Amino acid sequence: MSTENINTPIGQIENLKEKVIQAIKLVYDPEIPVDVYDLGLIYEITVYPVNNVYVLMTLTSPNCPSAEFIPSEVKDKIQQIQGVNNVEIELTFDPPYSQDMMSEAAKLELGFL
């Protein structure tokens, strides 16, 4: 987390962004025992000064059986954060997902290390 004072606009945005990340980490791909953040499915998180949140994300494949479930659960978890106004989730497959996008913890959990 930023060393900025959380009472400054930048500090407040960084604080909210950290809460968004923690909320996203509560969402798991039902077929993989790792949260979608550590899987590397989140490409971008933008928190605007009016507490709107934009998330650019992908799925492990375009044919993912959880294609409707995962993005909506990410949105629901973020909307539960106190102070968040609007949440927009954009799904993309560019660049395509690869295992290289996983965190070290996810790779260890799945036996890739």
C-alpha positions, 0 to 999 in steps of 0.5 A: 500500500502507498505511504501516502496519507489516506486523507489525501485524494491520492492516498484515498484512491490507493486505499480504495484500490487495495480494498478492491484487490482484497475483494477480488481475491475472494473470487476463485475460478471454480476449477482452480483453487487459486483466486482470480487476482493471483491467477493473473486474470486482472489486467488493470484496476483503475479507481477514479476520484469519485470512487468509480472502479474500472477493472479490465480482466480476462478469463483462462480461455474464451470458452471458460465455463465460468465466463458469466459467473466470474466477472459478475462475482468480481463486480459484486465483491467490489460493489460491496466495498463501502464508498464505491459508487459505480463498478465497470468490468471489461472482459478482454482476451488481448493479450491472451491469458497464459500461465506466465501471468500467475503470481509466484504464490499461484504457481506454487499452489498449483505445482508449477514451481 
